[in-house]
Amino acid sequence: MPRINIIALEKMMRRRNMLFKHQLSNLVGVSYTRLGEIMSGDGSEIDEQTLDQLCAGLECERSELIDGEI
């Protein structure tokens, strides 16, 4: 599973003028709870579908959000 780079995710959110997790959650269709887990580091390993949703919403490439794939 890919491991998300939390700092990169936060940076992408700022680039898209998203100051709050709920904005991203609503945009990409990932629950606020799950997004909170991802961003706190508790759930930084994410499934492919969630990663694709985040990339589509943030208009970025997978490589910009992940540390590496396992």
N, CA, C and O atoms as a MOPAC input file, in Angstrom:
PM7 MOZYME 1SCF
protein

 N      0.83800 1    -1.19200 1     0.00000 1
 C      0.00000 1     0.00000 1     0.00000 1
 C      0.87800 1     1.24800 1     0.00000 1
 O      1.94300 1     1.26300 1     0.61700 1
 N      0.44100 1     2.26500 1    -0.67300 1
 C      1.20600 1     3.51400 1    -0.65500 1
 C      1.19300 1     4.14500 1     0.73700 1
 O      0.22500 1     4.01200 1     1.48600 1
 N      2.25400 1     4.81400 1     1.05800 1
 C      2.34800 1     5.53300 1     2.33700 1
 C      2.34500 1     7.02500 1     2.01100 1
 O      3.20600 1     7.51000 1     1.27600 1
 N      1.38300 1     7.73700 1     2.55500 1
 C      1.20300 1     9.15100 1     2.23100 1
 C      2.23000 1    10.01900 1     2.95900 1
 O      2.57700 1     9.75500 1     4.11100 1
 N      2.69800 1    11.03100 1     2.28700 1
 C      3.57200 1    12.02700 1     2.88300 1
 C      2.65300 1    13.14300 1     3.39400 1
 O      2.10500 1    13.91200 1     2.60400 1
 N      2.49100 1    13.22400 1     4.69200 1
 C      1.53200 1    14.14300 1     5.29400 1
 C      1.90700 1    15.59500 1     5.01300 1
 O      1.03300 1    16.42100 1     4.75100 1
 N      3.17600 1    15.90700 1     5.06400 1
 C      3.62100 1    17.27500 1     4.79000 1
 C      3.30100 1    17.66400 1     3.35600 1
 O      2.85800 1    18.78300 1     3.09700 1
 N      3.52400 1    16.74600 1     2.42600 1
 C      3.19800 1    17.01900 1     1.02600 1
 C      1.69500 1    17.20100 1     0.83400 1
 O      1.26900 1    18.05600 1     0.05700 1
 N      0.89300 1    16.40600 1     1.53300 1
 C     -0.55700 1    16.53300 1     1.44400 1
 C     -1.00500 1    17.90200 1     1.95100 1
 O     -1.82400 1    18.56100 1     1.31100 1
 N     -0.48200 1    18.32600 1     3.07500 1
 C     -0.83500 1    19.63500 1     3.62100 1
 C     -0.40500 1    20.75800 1     2.68400 1
 O     -1.12100 1    21.74600 1     2.51800 1
 N      0.76700 1    20.60200 1     2.07200 1
 C      1.26100 1    21.60300 1     1.12600 1
 C      0.34200 1    21.69900 1    -0.09300 1
 O      0.04300 1    22.79700 1    -0.56300 1
 N     -0.10300 1    20.55300 1    -0.59900 1
 C     -1.02400 1    20.54500 1    -1.73600 1
 C     -2.35700 1    21.18300 1    -1.36300 1
 O     -2.95700 1    21.89300 1    -2.17000 1
 N     -2.81300 1    20.93500 1    -0.15400 1
 C     -4.06200 1    21.55700 1     0.29500 1
 C     -3.92400 1    23.07600 1     0.30500 1
 O     -4.82000 1    23.78900 1    -0.14600 1
 N     -2.80600 1    23.56400 1     0.81700 1
 C     -2.59400 1    25.02100 1     0.85900 1
 C     -2.53100 1    25.60600 1    -0.54500 1
 O     -3.05100 1    26.69600 1    -0.78400 1
 N     -1.90300 1    24.90000 1    -1.46900 1
 C     -1.82400 1    25.37500 1    -2.85800 1
 C     -3.20500 1    25.51600 1    -3.48100 1
 O     -3.41500 1    26.34900 1    -4.36300 1
 N     -4.13400 1    24.70500 1    -3.02100 1
 C     -5.50700 1    24.73800 1    -3.54600 1
 C     -6.43100 1    25.56500 1    -2.65600 1
 O     -7.65500 1    25.50500 1    -2.77400 1
 N     -5.80700 1    26.34700 1    -1.75100 1
 C     -6.55300 1    27.20600 1    -0.83000 1
 C     -7.54100 1    26.43500 1     0.04100 1
 O     -8.63000 1    26.92400 1     0.34300 1
 N     -7.15900 1    25.24900 1     0.43400 1
 C     -7.97000 1    24.45000 1     1.35300 1
 C     -7.31400 1    24.53000 1     2.72100 1
 O     -6.25300 1    23.95200 1     2.95700 1
 N     -7.96200 1    25.25000 1     3.60800 1
 C     -7.40000 1    25.44500 1     4.93100 1
 C     -7.88800 1    24.42300 1     5.93400 1
 O     -7.30700 1    24.26800 1     7.00800 1
 N     -8.96300 1    23.72200 1     5.58200 1
 C     -9.57700 1    22.79800 1     6.52200 1
 C     -9.76300 1    21.41800 1     5.89600 1
 O    -10.02000 1    21.28700 1     4.69900 1
 N     -9.62600 1    20.39500 1     6.73600 1
 C     -9.78400 1    19.01600 1     6.25200 1
 C    -11.16100 1    18.77000 1     5.67500 1
 O    -11.30200 1    18.02000 1     4.70800 1
 N    -12.17700 1    19.38800 1     6.24900 1
 C    -13.53400 1    19.12200 1     5.75500 1
 C    -13.70000 1    19.58800 1     4.31100 1
 O    -14.50100 1    19.01700 1     3.57100 1
 N    -12.96200 1    20.60900 1     3.89800 1
 C    -13.03200 1    21.06200 1     2.50800 1
 C    -12.53400 1    19.95600 1     1.57300 1
 O    -13.17300 1    19.65000 1     0.56600 1
 N    -11.40100 1    19.36600 1     1.91400 1
 C    -10.84700 1    18.28600 1     1.10300 1
 C    -11.73500 1    17.05600 1     1.17400 1
 O    -11.97200 1    16.39600 1     0.16200 1
 N    -12.21800 1    16.75100 1     2.34700 1
 C    -13.09200 1    15.60000 1     2.52500 1
 C    -14.31600 1    15.69300 1     1.62100 1
 O    -14.66500 1    14.73000 1     0.93700 1
 N    -14.96200 1    16.84600 1     1.62000 1
 C    -16.13900 1    17.04500 1     0.78000 1
 C    -15.79900 1    16.98700 1    -0.70600 1
 O    -16.57400 1    16.45300 1    -1.50000 1
 N    -14.65500 1    17.52700 1    -1.08200 1
 C    -14.25300 1    17.55600 1    -2.48700 1
 C    -13.98300 1    16.16400 1    -3.04400 1
 O    -14.41600 1    15.83700 1    -4.14800 1
 N    -13.27000 1    15.35000 1    -2.28300 1
 C    -12.81700 1    14.06500 1    -2.82300 1
 C    -13.68500 1    12.87700 1    -2.42600 1
 O    -13.51700 1    11.78500 1    -2.96800 1
 N    -14.60400 1    13.07100 1    -1.49200 1
 C    -15.48200 1    11.97400 1    -1.10700 1
 C    -14.86400 1    10.97800 1    -0.15000 1
 O    -15.24900 1     9.80900 1    -0.12600 1
 N    -13.90300 1    11.43800 1     0.64200 1
 C    -13.30300 1    10.61000 1     1.68900 1
 C    -13.87200 1    11.12900 1     3.00500 1
 O    -13.95800 1    12.34000 1     3.20900 1
 N    -14.25500 1    10.22900 1     3.88800 1
 C    -14.87400 1    10.68700 1     5.13600 1
 C    -13.89900 1    11.56000 1     5.92700 1
 O    -12.68200 1    11.38900 1     5.86200 1
 N    -14.46800 1    12.48700 1     6.66400 1
 C    -13.67900 1    13.38800 1     7.48200 1
 C    -12.85500 1    12.59500 1     8.49900 1
 O    -11.69700 1    12.91900 1     8.76300 1
 N    -13.46000 1    11.56300 1     9.06000 1
 C    -12.77100 1    10.72400 1    10.04300 1
 C    -11.55700 1    10.05300 1     9.42300 1
 O    -10.47200 1    10.05900 1    10.00300 1
 N    -11.74300 1     9.47300 1     8.24400 1
 C    -10.63600 1     8.78200 1     7.55800 1
 C     -9.53900 1     9.76700 1     7.18300 1
 O     -8.35500 1     9.47300 1     7.34300 1
 N     -9.92700 1    10.93100 1     6.68700 1
 C     -8.93000 1    11.93700 1     6.33000 1
 C     -8.15500 1    12.37800 1     7.56300 1
 O     -6.94500 1    12.59500 1     7.49500 1
 N     -8.84500 1    12.51100 1     8.68300 1
 C     -8.17800 1    12.85500 1     9.93600 1
 C     -7.16500 1    11.80100 1    10.35400 1
 O     -6.08000 1    12.13200 1    10.83200 1
 N     -7.51700 1    10.52700 1    10.17600 1
 C     -6.58600 1     9.43300 1    10.48300 1
 C     -5.35100 1     9.52000 1     9.59700 1
 O     -4.22200 1     9.37200 1    10.06500 1
 N     -5.58400 1     9.76300 1     8.31300 1
 C     -4.46900 1     9.85800 1     7.37200 1
 C     -3.54500 1    11.00300 1     7.75800 1
 O     -2.32500 1    10.84200 1     7.78300 1
 N     -4.12500 1    12.15400 1     8.05700 1
 C     -3.31700 1    13.34200 1     8.32500 1
 C     -2.66700 1    13.33900 1     9.70200 1
 O     -1.70700 1    14.07400 1     9.93200 1
 N     -3.17500 1    12.52300 1    10.61900 1
 C     -2.54600 1    12.43400 1    11.94100 1
 C     -1.40000 1    11.43100 1    11.94000 1
 O     -0.62500 1    11.36300 1    12.89500 1
 N     -1.29500 1    10.65800 1    10.86900 1
 C     -0.25100 1     9.66100 1    10.79400 1
 C     -0.71600 1     8.28400 1    11.21000 1
 O     -0.01000 1     7.30100 1    10.98400 1
 N     -1.89800 1     8.19000 1    11.81900 1
 C     -2.41600 1     6.89100 1    12.25500 1
 C     -2.77900 1     6.00700 1    11.06700 1
 O     -2.66800 1     4.78300 1    11.13700 1
 N     -3.20400 1     6.62500 1     9.99500 1
 C     -3.61800 1     5.86000 1     8.82500 1
 C     -2.89700 1     6.33300 1     7.58900 1
 O     -3.49900 1     6.47400 1     6.52500 1
 N     -1.59900 1     6.58100 1     7.72600 1
 C     -0.87800 1     7.17000 1     6.60300 1
 C     -0.67900 1     6.18700 1     5.44400 1
 O     -0.36600 1     6.60100 1     4.32800 1
 N     -0.85900 1     4.89100 1     5.70400 1
 C     -0.89300 1     3.93700 1     4.59200 1
 C     -2.32400 1     3.91600 1     4.08300 1
 O     -3.26100 1     3.65000 1     4.83500 1
 N     -2.47800 1     4.20000 1     2.79900 1
 C     -3.82800 1     4.31800 1     2.25600 1
 C     -4.00900 1     3.39800 1     1.06200 1
 O     -3.04300 1     2.99400 1     0.41500 1
 N     -5.25300 1     3.07900 1     0.78600 1
 C     -5.52900 1     2.21000 1    -0.35800 1
 C     -5.45100 1     3.02500 1    -1.64800 1
 O     -5.47100 1     4.25500 1    -1.63400 1
 N     -5.36300 1     2.31100 1    -2.74200 1
 C     -5.19300 1     2.92900 1    -4.06000 1
 C     -6.34200 1     3.87000 1    -4.41000 1
 O     -6.11600 1     4.94600 1    -4.96400 1
 N     -7.55900 1     3.47300 1    -4.09200 1
 C     -8.71900 1     4.29100 1    -4.43500 1
 C     -8.67900 1     5.63600 1    -3.70800 1
 O     -8.94100 1     6.67600 1    -4.31300 1
 N     -8.35400 1     5.62000 1    -2.42300 1
 C     -8.28200 1     6.86300 1    -1.65200 1
 C     -7.19300 1     7.76400 1    -2.20200 1
 O     -7.38800 1     8.97400 1    -2.32200 1
 N     -6.05100 1     7.18700 1    -2.53700 1
 C     -4.96000 1     7.96900 1    -3.11700 1
 C     -5.38900 1     8.59800 1    -4.43500 1
 O     -5.10800 1     9.76900 1    -4.69000 1
 N     -6.06500 1     7.82700 1    -5.26500 1
 C     -6.55300 1     8.35700 1    -6.54100 1
 C     -7.54500 1     9.49800 1    -6.32400 1
 O     -7.51700 1    10.49000 1    -7.05200 1
 N     -8.41800 1     9.36200 1    -5.32800 1
 C     -9.39100 1    10.41000 1    -5.02400 1
 C     -8.68400 1    11.69400 1    -4.56900 1
 O     -9.04200 1    12.79100 1    -4.99600 1
 N     -7.68700 1    11.54600 1    -3.70800 1
 C     -6.94400 1    12.71000 1    -3.23800 1
 C     -6.21700 1    13.39600 1    -4.39900 1
 O     -6.23800 1    14.62200 1    -4.51500 1
 N     -5.58400 1    12.60700 1    -5.24100 1
 C     -4.85000 1    13.17100 1    -6.38000 1
 C     -5.78600 1    13.87800 1    -7.35200 1
 O     -5.45300 1    14.94400 1    -7.87000 1
 N     -6.93700 1    13.30100 1    -7.60000 1
 C     -7.89300 1    13.92600 1    -8.50500 1
 C     -8.38800 1    15.25300 1    -7.92600 1
 O     -8.46500 1    16.25200 1    -8.64100 1
 N     -8.71500 1    15.26400 1    -6.65900 1
 C     -9.21600 1    16.47900 1    -6.02600 1
 C     -8.17400 1    17.57200 1    -5.91900 1
 O     -8.48500 1    18.75500 1    -6.05400 1
 N     -6.93200 1    17.17300 1    -5.67400 1
 C     -5.85600 1    18.14900 1    -5.50900 1
 C     -5.13300 1    18.45200 1    -6.82200 1
 O     -4.22800 1    19.28400 1    -6.86800 1
 N     -5.54600 1    17.76600 1    -7.87800 1
 C     -4.94400 1    17.93600 1    -9.20500 1
 C     -3.42800 1    17.77800 1    -9.14700 1
 O     -2.66900 1    18.66400 1    -9.54000 1
 N     -3.02000 1    16.62100 1    -8.64500 1
 C     -1.58900 1    16.34300 1    -8.53300 1
 C     -1.32200 1    14.89500 1    -8.94100 1
 O     -2.24900 1    14.11000 1    -9.13900 1
 N     -0.07400 1    14.57000 1    -9.06000 1
 C      0.35100 1    13.21300 1    -9.38600 1
 C      0.54400 1    12.41600 1    -8.09900 1
 O      0.82500 1    12.97400 1    -7.03800 1
 N      0.38800 1    11.11500 1    -8.21800 1
 C      0.59300 1    10.22500 1    -7.06200 1
 C      1.96300 1    10.43400 1    -6.42100 1
 O      2.10100 1    10.44100 1    -5.19800 1
 N      2.95900 1    10.60100 1    -7.26900 1
 C      4.32700 1    10.73800 1    -6.77800 1
 C      4.52000 1    11.97900 1    -5.90100 1
 O      5.47600 1    12.04900 1    -5.12800 1
 N      3.62200 1    12.94900 1    -6.01700 1
 C      3.72200 1    14.15700 1    -5.19600 1
 C      3.19200 1    13.94200 1    -3.78400 1
 O      3.46600 1    14.74700 1    -2.89400 1
 N      2.44500 1    12.87900 1    -3.57100 1
 C      1.83300 1    12.63800 1    -2.26200 1
 C      2.37500 1    11.43300 1    -1.52000 1
 O      2.11800 1    11.28900 1    -0.32500 1
 N      3.11500 1    10.56600 1    -2.18600 1
 C      3.54500 1     9.35100 1    -1.49300 1
 C      5.03200 1     9.36300 1    -1.19400 1
 O      5.83100 1     9.97100 1    -1.90700 1
 N      5.38400 1     8.66300 1    -0.10200 1
 C      6.78100 1     8.48900 1     0.27000 1
 C      7.40900 1     7.36600 1    -0.53000 1
 O      8.60100 1     7.39700 1    -0.83400 1
 N      6.60900 1     6.38600 1    -0.86300 1
 C      7.06200 1     5.22300 1    -1.59800 1
 C      5.97500 1     4.18100 1    -1.55100 1
 O      5.02900 1     4.30000 1    -0.77200 1
 N      6.09800 1     3.16300 1    -2.37100 1
 C      5.07500 1     2.12300 1    -2.36600 1
 C      5.67300 1     0.85400 1    -1.81600 1
 O      6.83000 1     0.51800 1    -2.06800 1
 N      4.85800 1     0.16600 1    -1.06300 1
 C      5.29900 1    -1.09300 1    -0.44000 1
 C      4.62600 1    -2.22700 1    -1.16200 1
 O      4.83900 1    -3.39100 1    -0.82000 1

